[in-house]
Amino acid sequence: MNARIGKEIYCVTIMLLSSGRPLKSPDKCAFSGLAEPTLEGIPMSHMSSGARFFLTVAAATFVLSCYAGLSGGGQSDELTARASAADDPVAVISPLPDYVSNGTWWSLDASQSIGVIKLYTWNVTVGGVTTFLYAQSETFMFKTLGLYKITLTVEDNQSRFSQAFTAVVSVLDSDQDSLPDWWELHYFKNLNEIGTGDYDKDKYTNLEEYATGTDPTKKDPRPTFVQMVKENWIVALVIVAVIVGAILALMPFLKKRRKVMEKHKIEAAIEIEKALEEEGK
């Protein structure tokens, strides 16, 4: 249906609904120079009642579509506003783990942010102390134990802003294997090893290697007795002290027992001697 036909249907319907009275707004309708409105040159008086009913329904549909179009204008404005909002910058922080080991470096990456970004500002706060960084991607060390609050603010070339937030907790041992994460990452490049493991197969556990400050990736020779005493002199001293204390504690008992045994020997010798004398008689 073209615009002219729809307009004429509109006028005819209005006339029908107004019981055939002339329209007050002839500028909104198409007249063909006749005394009554026409549709494509057909006067109203030549139309059957069925045609008039059809025109009424069609025109009503047209009118409703007009109103729908008017109400849709609000949606169009909303879409326009959304399109305008879609041009605003969007700050995006690349995913970080929930837990990291203190003393390790991680990348703060804003390269996925949307828009023509001219300025990046990172605010990293832990324990009330804030660090400011200004590059799109920054390498940051989580060297303090605790909760890190991270805010990224981006500004585009039209001075519009956007922010994104995240948080990371720095812990000593994120996988709870008794080995600090930084030590595992330094030697193994991952967190797959455990404290009771023996990576270099030298019969020293990873935990023992950490405690003694040795390299867990290089096989160490077994220590000699002298080295063991030197490395564990306190333990050796305690053992010696216990042995000496035990000897000193037992000495009175040993002396008493020795005297009792000597007495029994003397008594036995006397008995033997008496027995021999009786036999000699």
KOLTIDO-405554 format. One record per atom (N, C-alpha, C): x, y, z; atom name; residue in three letters. Coordinates in steps of 0.05 Angstrom, whole numbers. Each point is the difference from the previous one (the first is absolute). Layout:
N
east_north_up_atom_res
X_Y_Z_CA_ALA;
...
END
This chain:
281
east_north_up_atom_res
17_-24_0_N_MET;
-17_24_0_CA_MET;
18_25_0_C_MET;
-4_18_-21_N_ASN;
17_24_-1_CA_ASN;
-12_21_19_C_ASN;
15_21_4_N_ALA;
-8_20_19_CA_ALA;
-26_14_-8_C_ALA;
-4_5_-26_N_ARG;
-24_15_-8_CA_ARG;
-25_-17_5_C_ARG;
2_-26_-7_N_ILE;
-24_-18_4_CA_ILE;
-6_-1_30_C_ILE;
21_-4_16_N_GLY;
-4_-2_29_CA_GLY;
-13_26_10_C_GLY;
8_23_-11_N_LYS;
-10_25_10_CA_LYS;
-30_3_-7_C_LYS;
-7_-9_-25_N_GLU;
-28_1_-8_CA_GLU;
-17_-19_16_C_GLU;
11_-24_6_N_ILE;
-15_-19_17_CA_ILE;
-5_12_27_C_ILE;
20_14_10_N_TYR;
-2_13_26_CA_TYR;
-23_21_-1_C_TYR;
-1_16_-21_N_CYS;
-21_21_-2_CA_CYS;
-27_-13_-3_C_CYS;
-2_-21_-17_N_VAL;
-26_-13_-4_CA_VAL;
-10_-12_26_C_VAL;
18_-13_14_N_THR;
-8_-12_26_CA_THR;
-10_20_19_C_THR;
15_22_2_N_ILE;
-9_21_18_CA_ILE;
-28_10_-7_C_ILE;
-5_2_-26_N_MET;
-26_9_-9_CA_MET;
-21_-20_7_C_MET;
7_-26_-4_N_LEU;
-19_-21_7_CA_LEU;
-7_1_29_C_LEU;
21_3_16_N_LEU;
-4_0_29_CA_LEU;
-15_25_9_C_LEU;
1_21_-16_N_SER;
-14_25_7_CA_SER;
-27_2_-14_C_SER;
-11_-23_-10_N_SER;
-26_-2_-12_CA_SER;
-2_17_-25_C_SER;
22_2_-15_N_GLY;
-1_13_-26_CA_GLY;
3_30_1_C_GLY;
5_12_24_N_ARG;
3_29_2_CA_ARG;
26_8_-13_C_ARG;
1_24_-12_N_PRO;
25_10_-13_CA_PRO;
22_2_21_C_PRO;
25_-5_-10_N_LEU;
23_2_18_CA_LEU;
8_29_4_C_LEU;
10_5_24_N_LYS;
9_27_8_CA_LYS;
28_6_-9_C_LYS;
15_-21_-8_N_SER;
28_4_-7_CA_SER;
5_-11_-28_C_SER;
-9_15_-20_N_PRO;
3_-10_-28_CA_PRO;
29_-2_-8_C_PRO;
18_15_14_N_ASP;
28_-1_-9_CA_ASP;
13_-27_7_C_ASP;
-12_-16_17_N_LYS;
12_-26_7_CA_LYS;
-11_-22_-18_C_LYS;
-19_7_-17_N_CYS;
-12_-21_-16_CA_CYS;
2_7_-30_C_CYS;
-4_-20_-17_N_ALA;
2_4_-29_CA_ALA;
-29_2_-11_C_ALA;
-7_22_-12_N_PHE;
-26_3_-13_CA_PHE;
5_2_-30_C_PHE;
-18_-12_-15_N_SER;
3_0_-29_CA_SER;
-19_20_-14_C_SER;
-6_21_14_N_GLY;
-17_21_-12_CA_GLY;
-29_-7_1_C_GLY;
-8_-22_12_N_LEU;
-28_-8_3_CA_LEU;
-11_11_26_C_LEU;
-26_-2_3_N_ALA;
-13_10_24_CA_ALA;
4_-19_23_C_ALA;
10_-23_-5_N_GLU;
4_-19_22_CA_GLU;
28_-12_-4_C_GLU;
12_-11_22_N_PRO;
26_-12_-2_CA_PRO;
-1_-24_-19_C_PRO;
22_-6_-12_N_THR;
2_-23_-18_CA_THR;
24_-17_7_C_THR;
0_-25_-9_N_LEU;
23_-17_3_CA_LEU;
8_-10_-27_C_LEU;
23_9_-10_N_GLU;
9_-6_-27_CA_GLU;
-22_8_-20_C_GLU;
-13_23_4_N_GLY;
-20_10_-18_CA_GLY;
-27_-11_3_C_GLY;
-5_-19_18_N_ILE;
-26_-12_4_CA_ILE;
-15_15_23_C_ILE;
-23_13_-7_N_PRO;
-14_15_21_CA_PRO;
-10_-19_22_C_PRO;
-4_12_23_N_MET;
-9_-15_23_CA_MET;
-28_-12_-5_C_MET;
-17_15_-15_N_SER;
-27_-9_-4_CA_SER;
-2_-24_-18_C_SER;
21_-6_-15_N_HIS;
1_-23_-17_CA_HIS;
11_-25_14_C_HIS;
8_2_25_N_MET;
11_-23_14_CA_MET;
-22_-15_15_C_MET;
3_-26_0_N_SER;
-19_-17_15_CA_SER;
7_1_30_C_SER;
-20_-9_15_N_SER;
5_-1_30_CA_SER;
23_-18_7_C_SER;
3_-22_-15_N_GLY;
23_-18_5_CA_GLY;
27_14_-5_C_GLY;
0_16_-22_N_ALA;
25_14_-7_CA_ALA;
6_21_22_C_ALA;
-22_13_9_N_ARG;
4_20_21_CA_ARG;
11_-14_26_C_ARG;
-11_-23_6_N_PHE;
10_-15_24_CA_PHE;
30_-7_-3_C_PHE;
6_-10_-24_N_PHE;
28_-8_-5_CA_PHE;
18_25_2_C_PHE;
-9_22_-11_N_LEU;
16_25_2_CA_LEU;
3_9_29_C_LEU;
-21_-4_15_N_THR;
2_8_29_CA_THR;
21_-17_14_C_THR;
0_-26_-4_N_VAL;
20_-18_12_CA_VAL;
28_7_-9_C_VAL;
2_3_-26_N_ALA;
27_7_-11_CA_ALA;
10_26_10_C_ALA;
-18_20_1_N_ALA;
9_26_10_CA_ALA;
7_-1_29_C_ALA;
-17_-15_15_N_ALA;
7_-2_29_CA_ALA;
27_-13_4_C_ALA;
6_-20_-16_N_THR;
27_-13_1_CA_THR;
21_20_-6_C_THR;
-5_17_-20_N_PHE;
19_21_-8_CA_PHE;
4_19_23_C_PHE;
-22_9_12_N_VAL;
2_19_22_CA_VAL;
15_-12_23_C_VAL;
-5_-25_7_N_LEU;
14_-13_21_CA_LEU;
30_-2_-6_C_LEU;
6_-6_-25_N_SER;
28_-2_-8_CA_SER;
14_28_2_C_SER;
-16_21_-5_N_CYS;
11_27_3_CA_CYS;
6_5_29_C_CYS;
-19_-7_18_N_TYR;
5_3_28_CA_TYR;
23_-16_10_C_TYR;
2_-25_-11_N_ALA;
23_-17_7_CA_ALA;
26_13_-9_C_ALA;
-1_12_-23_N_GLY;
24_14_-10_CA_GLY;
7_23_18_C_GLY;
-21_14_10_N_LEU;
6_23_18_CA_LEU;
12_-10_26_C_LEU;
-13_-22_11_N_SER;
11_-11_25_CA_SER;
28_-12_-5_C_SER;
4_-10_-24_N_GLY;
26_-11_-6_CA_GLY;
22_21_-2_C_GLY;
-9_25_-3_N_GLY;
20_21_-1_CA_GLY;
16_2_25_C_GLY;
-14_-7_23_N_GLY;
15_0_25_CA_GLY;
21_-21_0_C_GLY;
-7_-24_-11_N_GLN;
20_-21_-2_CA_GLN;
23_8_-19_C_GLN;
-7_14_-21_N_SER;
21_9_-18_CA_SER;
18_19_14_C_SER;
-12_18_16_N_ASP;
18_19_16_CA_ASP;
17_-16_19_C_ASP;
-12_-21_12_N_GLU;
16_-16_19_CA_GLU;
23_-14_-14_C_GLU;
-6_-11_-25_N_LEU;
21_-13_-15_CA_LEU;
22_20_-7_C_LEU;
-9_24_-7_N_THR;
20_21_-7_CA_THR;
17_6_24_C_THR;
-13_1_24_N_ALA;
15_6_24_CA_ALA;
19_-23_6_C_ALA;
-10_-25_-5_N_ARG;
18_-23_5_CA_ARG;
24_0_-20_C_ARG;
-7_8_-25_N_ALA;
22_1_-19_CA_ALA;
21_21_8_C_ALA;
-11_22_11_N_SER;
19_20_10_CA_SER;
16_-10_24_C_SER;
-15_-15_18_N_ALA;
14_-11_24_CA_ALA;
20_-21_-8_C_ALA;
-6_-14_-22_N_ALA;
19_-21_-9_CA_ALA;
27_11_-8_C_ALA;
1_26_-5_N_ASP;
25_13_-7_CA_ASP;
17_7_24_C_ASP;
-12_-2_24_N_ASP;
14_7_24_CA_ASP;
22_-21_5_C_ASP;
22_7_13_N_PRO;
21_-19_6_CA_PRO;
-9_-21_21_C_PRO;
11_-23_-2_N_VAL;
-6_-22_20_CA_VAL;
27_-10_10_C_VAL;
4_2_26_N_ALA;
25_-10_13_CA_ALA;
-3_-30_4_C_ALA;
20_-15_-8_N_VAL;
0_-29_4_CA_VAL;
27_-9_11_C_VAL;
0_-14_22_N_ILE;
24_-11_12_CA_ILE;
2_-30_-7_C_ILE;
21_-8_-13_N_SER;
4_-28_-6_CA_SER;
0_-16_25_C_SER;
-12_-24_0_N_PRO;
-3_-16_24_CA_PRO;
26_-5_16_C_PRO;
-2_2_26_N_LEU;
22_-6_19_CA_LEU;
-10_-22_18_C_LEU;
19_-16_11_N_PRO;
-8_-21_19_CA_PRO;
-11_12_26_C_PRO;
-17_-15_14_N_ASP;
-10_10_26_CA_ASP;
23_1_21_C_ASP;
19_-19_-2_N_TYR;
22_-1_19_CA_TYR;
26_-1_-15_C_TYR;
20_16_10_N_VAL;
27_0_-11_CA_VAL;
19_-3_23_C_VAL;
24_-8_-6_N_SER;
21_-3_21_CA_SER;
14_27_2_C_SER;
5_7_25_N_ASN;
15_25_4_CA_ASN;
28_-3_-11_C_ASN;
10_21_-12_N_GLY;
27_-1_-12_CA_GLY;
-1_-7_-29_C_GLY;
-24_-4_-12_N_THR;
-1_-8_-28_CA_THR;
-11_24_-16_C_THR;
8_0_-26_N_TRP;
-8_21_-19_CA_TRP;
-24_-9_-16_C_TRP;
-19_18_-5_N_TRP;
-23_-6_-17_CA_TRP;
-5_24_-18_C_TRP;
-12_-5_-23_N_SER;
-6_21_-19_CA_SER;
-27_12_4_C_SER;
-1_26_3_N_LEU;
-25_15_1_CA_LEU;
-5_10_-28_C_LEU;
-20_-12_-14_N_ASP;
-4_4_-28_CA_ASP;
-27_13_-6_C_ASP;
1_22_-14_N_ALA;
-25_14_-7_CA_ALA;
-3_1_-31_C_ALA;
13_-17_-14_N_SER;
0_1_-29_CA_SER;
-27_-7_-12_C_SER;
-18_-13_16_N_GLN;
-26_-7_-10_CA_GLN;
-21_22_4_C_GLN;
9_23_11_N_SER;
-19_23_3_CA_SER;
-9_9_-27_C_SER;
-25_11_0_N_ILE;
-13_8_-25_CA_ILE;
0_30_-2_C_ILE;
5_10_-24_N_GLY;
-1_28_-6_CA_GLY;
28_11_-8_C_GLY;
0_26_-7_N_VAL;
25_13_-7_CA_VAL;
12_11_26_C_VAL;
15_-17_14_N_ILE;
10_7_27_CA_ILE;
26_16_-3_C_ILE;
0_22_14_N_LYS;
25_16_0_CA_LYS;
14_0_27_C_LYS;
-14_-9_21_N_LEU;
13_0_27_CA_LEU;
-10_-24_16_C_LEU;
20_-14_12_N_TYR;
-6_-23_18_CA_TYR;
11_7_28_C_TYR;
-16_-5_20_N_THR;
9_5_28_CA_THR;
-7_-24_17_C_THR;
20_-13_11_N_TRP;
-4_-22_18_CA_TRP;
3_9_29_C_TRP;
-18_-7_17_N_ASN;
2_5_29_CA_ASN;
1_-27_14_C_ASN;
23_-7_12_N_VAL;
3_-25_14_CA_VAL;
4_6_30_C_VAL;
-20_-9_16_N_THR;
1_7_29_CA_THR;
2_-25_16_C_THR;
19_0_20_N_VAL;
2_-22_19_CA_VAL;
9_12_26_C_VAL;
-13_-6_22_N_GLY;
7_10_26_CA_GLY;
0_30_2_C_GLY;
-18_13_-15_N_GLY;
-3_29_1_CA_GLY;
21_15_-16_C_GLY;
17_-15_-14_N_VAL;
20_13_-18_CA_VAL;
-8_-4_-29_C_VAL;
-1_21_-16_N_THR;
-8_-1_-28_CA_THR;
23_5_-18_C_THR;
3_-17_-20_N_THR;
20_3_-21_CA_THR;
-14_8_-26_C_THR;
10_21_-14_N_PHE;
-12_9_-25_CA_PHE;
18_-8_-23_C_PHE;
-12_-11_-21_N_LEU;
13_-9_-24_CA_LEU;
-15_12_-24_C_LEU;
14_4_-23_N_TYR;
-13_15_-21_CA_TYR;
3_-12_-28_C_TYR;
10_-24_-2_N_ALA;
2_-13_-26_CA_ALA;
-23_-19_-6_C_ALA;
-4_-6_-25_N_GLN;
-22_-19_-7_CA_GLN;
5_-27_13_C_GLN;
24_-9_0_N_SER;
8_-25_13_CA_SER;
23_5_19_C_SER;
-3_-8_25_N_GLU;
21_4_21_CA_GLU;
7_-27_12_C_GLU;
25_-3_7_N_THR;
10_-24_15_CA_THR;
2_9_29_C_THR;
-15_-14_17_N_PHE;
-2_8_28_CA_PHE;
7_-23_18_C_PHE;
15_6_21_N_MET;
7_-21_20_CA_MET;
-18_2_24_C_MET;
-12_-22_7_N_PHE;
-16_-3_24_CA_PHE;
18_-8_23_C_PHE;
15_19_11_N_LYS;
21_-7_20_CA_LYS;
-10_2_29_C_LYS;
-24_9_4_N_THR;
-11_2_27_CA_THR;
-23_-19_3_C_THR;
-1_-14_23_N_LEU;
-23_-18_5_CA_LEU;
-25_17_5_C_LEU;
-22_-8_-12_N_GLY;
-25_14_6_CA_GLY;
-17_3_-25_C_GLY;
-22_16_3_N_LEU;
-19_4_-22_CA_LEU;
8_24_-16_C_LEU;
2_-4_-26_N_TYR;
6_22_-19_CA_TYR;
-25_8_-14_C_TYR;
-8_26_2_N_LYS;
-23_11_-15_CA_LYS;
11_14_-24_C_LYS;
-9_-8_-24_N_ILE;
11_10_-25_CA_ILE;
-23_15_-15_C_ILE;
5_25_-7_N_THR;
-19_16_-16_CA_THR;
14_10_-25_C_THR;
-13_-4_-23_N_LEU;
10_10_-25_CA_LEU;
-19_22_-10_C_LEU;
11_23_-6_N_THR;
-15_22_-11_CA_THR;
11_7_-28_C_THR;
-18_0_-20_N_VAL;
8_7_-27_CA_VAL;
-14_26_-8_C_VAL;
14_16_-17_N_GLU;
-11_25_-10_CA_GLU;
5_0_-30_C_GLU;
-22_6_-16_N_ASP;
3_0_-29_CA_ASP;
7_28_-10_C_ASP;
1_3_-27_N_ASN;
8_25_-12_CA_ASN;
-21_22_3_C_ASN;
-24_-7_10_N_GLN;
-20_20_5_CA_GLN;
-4_6_30_C_GLN;
20_-9_16_N_SER;
0_5_29_CA_SER;
-23_-15_14_C_SER;
-8_-23_-11_N_ARG;
-20_-16_13_CA_ARG;
14_-23_16_C_ARG;
-11_-7_23_N_PHE;
14_-18_18_CA_PHE;
-15_-26_3_C_PHE;
14_-21_8_N_SER;
-12_-26_7_CA_SER;
19_-13_20_C_SER;
-12_-16_19_N_GLN;
16_-13_20_CA_GLN;
-7_-30_1_C_GLN;
20_-15_9_N_ALA;
-3_-29_5_CA_ALA;
14_-7_26_C_ALA;
-10_-20_14_N_PHE;
10_-7_26_CA_PHE;
6_-30_2_C_PHE;
20_-7_16_N_THR;
5_-28_7_CA_THR;
15_-1_26_C_THR;
5_-24_11_N_ALA;
14_-3_25_CA_ALA;
16_-26_-1_C_ALA;
23_1_13_N_VAL;
18_-23_1_CA_VAL;
11_-3_28_C_VAL;
2_-24_10_N_VAL;
11_-5_27_CA_VAL;
27_-13_-3_C_VAL;
20_13_13_N_SER;
28_-10_-1_CA_SER;
4_-17_25_C_SER;
9_-25_-5_N_VAL;
4_-19_22_CA_VAL;
28_-12_-3_C_VAL;
9_-13_22_N_LEU;
27_-12_-1_CA_LEU;
0_-26_-15_C_LEU;
-20_-16_3_N_ASP;
-1_-27_-12_CA_ASP;
-28_-5_-11_C_ASP;
-6_6_-25_N_SER;
-27_-1_-10_CA_SER;
-9_-29_-4_C_SER;
18_-19_-5_N_ASP;
-8_-28_-4_CA_ASP;
3_-17_26_C_ASP;
9_13_21_N_GLN;
1_-13_27_CA_GLN;
15_-26_0_C_GLN;
25_1_-11_N_ASP;
17_-24_0_CA_ASP;
25_4_17_C_ASP;
-1_21_17_N_SER;
22_7_18_CA_SER;
24_12_-14_C_SER;
-2_4_-27_N_LEU;
21_13_-15_CA_LEU;
-9_28_-9_C_LEU;
14_21_6_N_PRO;
-8_26_-10_CA_PRO;
-2_1_-30_C_PRO;
-21_13_-10_N_ASP;
-4_0_-29_CA_ASP;
23_12_-15_C_ASP;
12_22_11_N_TRP;
22_13_-14_CA_TRP;
23_-19_-3_C_TRP;
5_-18_20_N_TRP;
22_-19_-2_CA_TRP;
-6_-21_-21_C_TRP;
-25_-10_-1_N_GLU;
-7_-19_-20_CA_GLU;
2_11_-28_C_GLU;
-9_25_-4_N_LEU;
1_12_-26_CA_LEU;
29_6_-8_C_LEU;
17_6_19_N_HIS;
28_6_-6_CA_HIS;
14_-25_-10_C_HIS;
-4_-22_12_N_TYR;
15_-24_-7_CA_TYR;
-15_-18_-20_C_TYR;
-27_-3_4_N_PHE;
-15_-19_-17_CA_PHE;
-16_14_-22_C_PHE;
-3_26_1_N_LYS;
-15_16_-19_CA_LYS;
-30_-6_1_C_LYS;
-9_-15_20_N_ASN;
-29_-6_3_CA_ASN;
-4_-7_29_C_ASN;
-25_-7_7_N_LEU;
-8_-7_27_CA_LEU;
-7_-29_3_C_LEU;
11_-17_-18_N_ASN;
-8_-28_-1_CA_ASN;
14_-17_21_C_ASN;
23_8_10_N_GLU;
15_-16_19_CA_GLU;
-12_3_28_C_GLU;
5_-20_17_N_ILE;
-10_1_28_CA_ILE;
24_-3_19_C_ILE;
-5_6_25_N_GLY;
21_0_20_CA_GLY;
13_-27_4_C_GLY;
-15_-21_-2_N_THR;
11_-27_5_CA_THR;
12_-12_-25_C_THR;
-1_14_-22_N_GLY;
11_-10_-25_CA_GLY;
31_3_0_C_GLY;
12_-14_-19_N_ASP;
29_1_-3_CA_ASP;
6_3_-30_C_ASP;
0_25_-9_N_TYR;
2_6_-28_CA_TYR;
26_-10_-13_C_TYR;
23_4_14_N_ASP;
26_-8_-11_CA_ASP;
9_-28_8_C_ASP;
-17_-15_14_N_LYS;
5_-28_8_CA_LYS;
26_-3_16_C_LYS;
6_19_18_N_ASP;
24_-3_16_CA_ASP;
-6_-8_28_C_ASP;
-24_-10_5_N_LYS;
-9_-9_26_CA_LYS;
-4_22_20_C_LYS;
0_25_-10_N_TYR;
-8_23_16_CA_TYR;
-27_9_-10_C_TYR;
-19_4_18_N_THR;
-26_10_-9_CA_THR;
2_29_-8_C_THR;
-19_9_-15_N_ASN;
-1_28_-8_CA_ASN;
-1_18_24_C_ASN;
-15_-8_21_N_LEU;
-1_16_24_CA_LEU;
27_1_14_C_LEU;
15_-22_0_N_GLU;
27_0_12_CA_GLU;
18_18_-16_C_GLU;
-3_-1_-27_N_GLU;
17_18_-17_CA_GLU;
-6_29_6_C_GLU;
-26_7_4_N_TYR;
-8_27_6_CA_TYR;
12_9_27_C_TYR;
-2_-19_20_N_ALA;
9_7_27_CA_ALA;
30_3_1_C_ALA;
15_-15_-16_N_THR;
29_2_1_CA_THR;
11_20_-21_C_THR;
-17_11_-17_N_GLY;
9_20_-19_CA_GLY;
14_-12_-24_C_GLY;
-5_-25_-6_N_THR;
13_-13_-23_CA_THR;
-18_1_-24_C_THR;
12_-6_-23_N_ASP;
-15_1_-26_CA_ASP;
-15_-27_-3_C_ASP;
-26_0_-1_N_PRO;
-15_-25_-2_CA_PRO;
1_-13_-27_C_PRO;
12_14_-20_N_THR;
1_-11_-27_CA_THR;
28_-13_-5_C_THR;
18_2_19_N_LYS;
27_-12_-3_CA_LYS;
5_-20_22_C_LYS;
9_-24_-8_N_LYS;
4_-21_20_CA_LYS;
23_6_18_C_LYS;
-5_-2_26_N_ASP;
20_6_20_CA_ASP;
11_-26_12_C_ASP;
27_-2_5_N_PRO;
11_-24_12_CA_PRO;
-9_-3_29_C_PRO;
-2_-25_9_N_ARG;
-7_-4_28_CA_ARG;
22_10_18_C_ARG;
-6_13_22_N_PRO;
21_12_17_CA_PRO;
15_-22_16_C_PRO;
26_6_5_N_THR;
16_-18_17_CA_THR;
-9_3_29_C_THR;
11_-18_17_N_PHE;
-7_2_29_CA_PHE;
9_26_11_C_PHE;
24_9_-7_N_VAL;
11_25_10_CA_VAL;
-18_23_-9_C_VAL;
-9_0_-25_N_GLN;
-17_21_-10_CA_GLN;
-27_0_15_C_GLN;
-10_-24_5_N_MET;
-25_-2_14_CA_MET;
2_12_28_C_MET;
23_-6_13_N_VAL;
5_10_27_CA_VAL;
2_31_-1_C_VAL;
15_10_-20_N_LYS;
3_29_-2_CA_LYS;
-27_13_-5_C_LYS;
-16_-12_-18_N_GLU;
-25_13_-7_CA_GLU;
-21_-4_22_C_GLU;
4_-21_16_N_ASN;
-20_-5_21_CA_ASN;
14_-2_28_C_ASN;
18_18_5_N_TRP;
16_-1_24_CA_TRP;
-18_3_25_C_TRP;
-21_15_-3_N_ILE;
-18_4_24_CA_ILE;
-13_-27_7_C_ILE;
-9_-14_-21_N_VAL;
-12_-26_5_CA_VAL;
20_-19_12_C_VAL;
25_0_-11_N_ALA;
21_-18_10_CA_ALA;
6_7_29_C_ALA;
1_25_6_N_LEU;
6_9_28_CA_LEU;
-22_-10_19_C_LEU;
-25_2_-9_N_VAL;
-23_-9_17_CA_VAL;
2_-30_4_C_VAL;
7_-15_-21_N_ILE;
3_-29_3_CA_ILE;
21_-8_20_C_ILE;
24_14_-2_N_VAL;
22_-5_18_CA_VAL;
-8_6_29_C_VAL;
-14_23_3_N_ALA;
-9_8_27_CA_ALA;
-19_-20_12_C_ALA;
-18_-11_-16_N_VAL;
-18_-20_10_CA_VAL;
14_-25_8_C_VAL;
19_-8_-16_N_ILE;
15_-25_7_CA_ILE;
16_4_26_C_ILE;
14_23_2_N_VAL;
15_5_25_CA_VAL;
-18_2_24_C_VAL;
-23_13_-3_N_GLY;
-19_2_22_CA_GLY;
-10_-27_8_C_GLY;
-5_-17_-19_N_ALA;
-10_-27_6_CA_ALA;
21_-16_15_C_ALA;
25_2_-8_N_ILE;
22_-14_14_CA_ILE;
2_10_29_C_ILE;
0_26_3_N_LEU;
2_11_27_CA_LEU;
-23_-8_17_C_LEU;
-24_-2_-12_N_ALA;
-23_-8_16_CA_ALA;
1_-29_8_C_ALA;
13_-17_-17_N_LEU;
1_-28_5_CA_LEU;
23_-8_19_C_LEU;
20_17_3_N_MET;
24_-7_15_CA_MET;
-6_-8_29_C_MET;
-17_15_15_N_PRO;
-5_-9_28_CA_PRO;
-14_-28_0_C_PRO;
-18_-5_-19_N_PHE;
-13_-26_-1_CA_PHE;
21_-22_-7_C_PHE;
18_6_-19_N_LEU;
20_-19_-8_CA_LEU;
19_-6_24_C_LEU;
8_21_15_N_LYS;
17_-5_23_CA_LYS;
-13_-17_21_C_LYS;
-25_5_5_N_LYS;
-15_-15_20_CA_LYS;
-3_-29_-9_C_LYS;
-6_-3_-26_N_ARG;
-2_-28_-10_CA_ARG;
26_-14_1_C_ARG;
22_14_-5_N_ARG;
26_-12_1_CA_ARG;
7_-10_28_C_ARG;
-7_17_20_N_LYS;
5_-8_28_CA_LYS;
-17_-24_7_C_LYS;
-25_-1_-8_N_VAL;
-17_-23_6_CA_VAL;
12_-25_-13_C_VAL;
10_2_-24_N_MET;
11_-23_-14_CA_MET;
26_-9_14_C_MET;
16_19_8_N_GLU;
25_-7_15_CA_GLU;
-7_-14_26_C_GLU;
-21_10_14_N_LYS;
-8_-12_25_CA_LYS;
-9_-29_-5_C_LYS;
-16_-4_-21_N_HIS;
-9_-27_-7_CA_HIS;
23_-18_-6_C_HIS;
21_10_-14_N_LYS;
23_-16_-6_CA_LYS;
15_-8_25_C_LYS;
3_19_18_N_ILE;
14_-5_26_CA_ILE;
-15_-22_16_C_ILE;
-27_4_1_N_GLU;
-16_-19_15_CA_GLU;
2_-28_-12_C_GLU;
0_0_-27_N_ALA;
2_-26_-14_CA_ALA;
27_-13_5_C_ALA;
21_16_1_N_ALA;
27_-10_5_CA_ALA;
2_-12_28_C_ALA;
-12_13_19_N_ILE;
0_-9_28_CA_ILE;
-14_-27_2_C_ILE;
-23_-1_-14_N_GLU;
-15_-25_2_CA_GLU;
16_-23_-12_C_GLU;
13_6_-22_N_ILE;
17_-21_-13_CA_ILE;
22_-9_19_C_ILE;
12_20_12_N_GLU;
22_-6_18_CA_GLU;
-9_-17_24_C_GLU;
-23_6_11_N_LYS;
-11_-16_22_CA_LYS;
-6_-28_-9_C_LYS;
-11_-2_-24_N_ALA;
-6_-26_-10_CA_ALA;
25_-18_-3_C_ALA;
21_12_-10_N_LEU;
25_-14_-3_CA_LEU;
12_-8_27_C_LEU;
-2_16_20_N_GLU;
10_-7_27_CA_GLU;
-15_-23_11_C_GLU;
-26_-1_-4_N_GLU;
-16_-22_11_CA_GLU;
7_-26_-13_C_GLU;
5_1_-26_N_GLU;
7_-24_-14_CA_GLU;
28_-10_9_C_GLU;
17_18_8_N_GLY;
28_-8_9_CA_GLY;
-1_-13_27_C_GLY;
-20_5_16_N_LYS;
-2_-12_26_CA_LYS;
-9_-29_-4_C_LYS;
END
